[in-house]
Amino acid sequence: MTSKRRVVFGITKALIAICVSVCLIVLTGCAAENPDADGVIHLTLWHGVNPPPNRDVLQELVDEFNQTHSDIQVESLYVGQGDQQMPKILAAVVGNASPDMLWYAPTITGQLIELGAIRPIEEWLKDSPIKEQIDPALFESMQLEGHTWSVPFGTNNVGVFYRPSLFEAAGITELPTTWEEFREVAKTLTRQVNGQTQHGILLPLGKGEWTVFNWLPFMWSGGGDISADDATDLNLVNPGAIAALQFWRDLIDDGSAILSQPERGYELDGFLAGRVAMQLTGPWTLGQLQATGVDFAVMPIPVQEKAATSVGGENLFTFNTTPAHERAAFTFAEFVASERFQTQWAIGTGYLPVNLRSRQSQPYQEFIAEQPAVDVFLKQAENGRSRPIFAGYSRVSENLGRAIEATLLGQSTPEAALETAQRRLNLLYSNSR
């Protein structure tokens, strides 16, 4: 491993010690003392599936797998949201207490490779029937450094959910398509209703990946880019990034946007209560929204220079454990990517299927007909961009998150916030040379 990459992904001994001491007690409680004593391969799956109703859908599918595979039994464990999972994952790897499988965004791929935590799966995948059924556009999220490391679990992208009843009450008859139109609509929606302020939109506050994931479509739409082969040649101070930060700041200055609680921009309480008329989120919330009976619809991300959205979703990683467990984990991965799983998962949660046959299946087509919001996400996916999965993306994301937070809180101008983020990255990588 080069010194540069050690700096990018290296974890200091102090941090490792903290992670291990804090988390290993929890981790060891997750594993059976002698999991294979009964001749059955017992696998653990760590995930951060949210909202809770989606976990119920996952458990039903895991139960179905267990009922049809007497020699493999999977235990599904919720271990928190993405930022909450990282200390546990790191502690598990360092303490040799890794799960067999991990549900996580593919942006973690490079870091897991550097830790030696996961194994490539291309030798199994090439002979599997699911390879031809996976959406070809998703292979980019599966591959790094000439190997295939994961199987897509579900895909999605970011859109703007809105309350049609609130639009109608404010006299809005046409959906905004540009940044300028969106800003004006957000102003119109911000008004006093029954003695309380109704805001046009909720913006996510925080330095975490959720904030960055929701902001990137605006940067790309503004003509910006952060894509690169690695984290050392990025230019965060680009016109598109500055414009996107300024746009979000303008919504704050207009009084049209209200900020979420720190690192909780995914919560829908204000949207459901009608305190905000619009919110950035994705199709994974469709199941939750449908269950509430509240009116909602979806529009694409507004356009500045070009249409764009963030392609998200999680992949399923196989950890380095034992040959028998690794092969059994791939059997479960095949089930996850199958038409059966993907159709039920998509209809139950709102995630877009990764399996092409699932997308064309009669049950899923009927679901689209009943829920027009799904079609918005399917069409918007054509303009989707994936976040980089190079080793070190977490550092880039962290510094972008700081820049977004500083801008939204009025602590810095967009350009100054991005310059600060760039200096931090430059310092980090110059010390690695």
RARA-V820397 format. One record per residue. N is the residue number from 0. SS is DSSP state (helix for helix, strand for strand, loop for the rest). Layout:
n: [N;N]
ss: [SS;SS]
//
This chain:
n: [0;1;2;3;4;5;6;7;8;9;10;11;12;13;14;15;16;17;18;19;20;21;22;23;24;25;26;27;28;29;30;31;32;33;34;35;36;37;38;39;40;41;42;43;44;45;46;47;48;49;50;51;52;53;54;55;56;57;58;59;60;61;62;63;64;65;66;67;68;69;70;71;72;73;74;75;76;77;78;79;80;81;82;83;84;85;86;87;88;89;90;91;92;93;94;95;96;97;98;99;100;101;102;103;104;105;106;107;108;109;110;111;112;113;114;115;116;117;118;119;120;121;122;123;124;125;126;127;128;129;130;131;132;133;134;135;136;137;138;139;140;141;142;143;144;145;146;147;148;149;150;151;152;153;154;155;156;157;158;159;160;161;162;163;164;165;166;167;168;169;170;171;172;173;174;175;176;177;178;179;180;181;182;183;184;185;186;187;188;189;190;191;192;193;194;195;196;197;198;199;200;201;202;203;204;205;206;207;208;209;210;211;212;213;214;215;216;217;218;219;220;221;222;223;224;225;226;227;228;229;230;231;232;233;234;235;236;237;238;239;240;241;242;243;244;245;246;247;248;249;250;251;252;253;254;255;256;257;258;259;260;261;262;263;264;265;266;267;268;269;270;271;272;273;274;275;276;277;278;279;280;281;282;283;284;285;286;287;288;289;290;291;292;293;294;295;296;297;298;299;300;301;302;303;304;305;306;307;308;309;310;311;312;313;314;315;316;317;318;319;320;321;322;323;324;325;326;327;328;329;330;331;332;333;334;335;336;337;338;339;340;341;342;343;344;345;346;347;348;349;350;351;352;353;354;355;356;357;358;359;360;361;362;363;364;365;366;367;368;369;370;371;372;373;374;375;376;377;378;379;380;381;382;383;384;385;386;387;388;389;390;391;392;393;394;395;396;397;398;399;400;401;402;403;404;405;406;407;408;409;410;411;412;413;414;415;416;417;418;419;420;421;422;423;424;425;426;427;428;429;430;431;432]
ss: [loop;loop;helix;helix;helix;helix;helix;helix;helix;loop;loop;loop;helix;helix;helix;helix;helix;helix;helix;helix;helix;helix;helix;helix;helix;helix;helix;helix;loop;loop;loop;loop;loop;loop;loop;loop;loop;loop;loop;loop;strand;strand;strand;strand;strand;strand;strand;loop;loop;loop;loop;helix;helix;helix;helix;helix;helix;helix;helix;helix;helix;helix;helix;helix;helix;helix;helix;helix;loop;loop;loop;strand;strand;strand;strand;strand;strand;strand;loop;loop;loop;helix;helix;helix;helix;helix;helix;helix;helix;helix;helix;helix;helix;helix;loop;loop;loop;loop;loop;loop;strand;strand;strand;strand;loop;helix;helix;helix;helix;helix;helix;helix;helix;helix;loop;loop;loop;strand;loop;loop;loop;helix;helix;helix;helix;loop;loop;loop;helix;helix;helix;helix;helix;strand;loop;helix;helix;helix;helix;helix;helix;helix;strand;strand;loop;loop;strand;strand;loop;strand;strand;strand;strand;strand;strand;strand;strand;strand;strand;strand;strand;strand;loop;helix;helix;helix;helix;helix;helix;loop;loop;loop;loop;loop;loop;loop;loop;strand;helix;helix;helix;helix;helix;helix;helix;helix;helix;helix;helix;loop;strand;strand;strand;loop;loop;strand;strand;strand;strand;strand;strand;strand;strand;loop;loop;loop;loop;loop;helix;helix;helix;helix;helix;helix;helix;helix;helix;helix;helix;helix;helix;loop;loop;loop;loop;loop;loop;loop;loop;loop;loop;loop;loop;loop;loop;loop;loop;loop;helix;helix;helix;helix;helix;helix;helix;helix;helix;helix;helix;helix;helix;helix;helix;loop;loop;loop;strand;strand;strand;loop;loop;loop;loop;loop;loop;loop;loop;loop;helix;helix;helix;helix;helix;loop;loop;strand;strand;strand;strand;strand;strand;strand;helix;helix;helix;helix;helix;helix;helix;helix;helix;helix;loop;loop;loop;loop;strand;strand;strand;loop;loop;loop;strand;loop;loop;loop;loop;loop;strand;strand;strand;strand;strand;strand;strand;strand;strand;strand;strand;loop;loop;loop;helix;helix;helix;helix;helix;helix;helix;helix;helix;helix;helix;helix;helix;helix;loop;loop;helix;helix;helix;helix;helix;helix;helix;helix;helix;helix;helix;loop;loop;strand;loop;loop;strand;helix;helix;helix;helix;helix;loop;helix;helix;helix;helix;helix;helix;helix;helix;helix;loop;helix;helix;helix;helix;helix;helix;helix;helix;helix;helix;helix;helix;strand;strand;strand;loop;loop;loop;loop;loop;loop;helix;helix;helix;helix;helix;helix;helix;helix;helix;helix;helix;helix;helix;helix;helix;helix;loop;loop;loop;loop;loop;helix;helix;helix;helix;helix;helix;helix;helix;helix;helix;helix;helix;helix;helix;helix;helix;helix;loop;loop;loop]
//
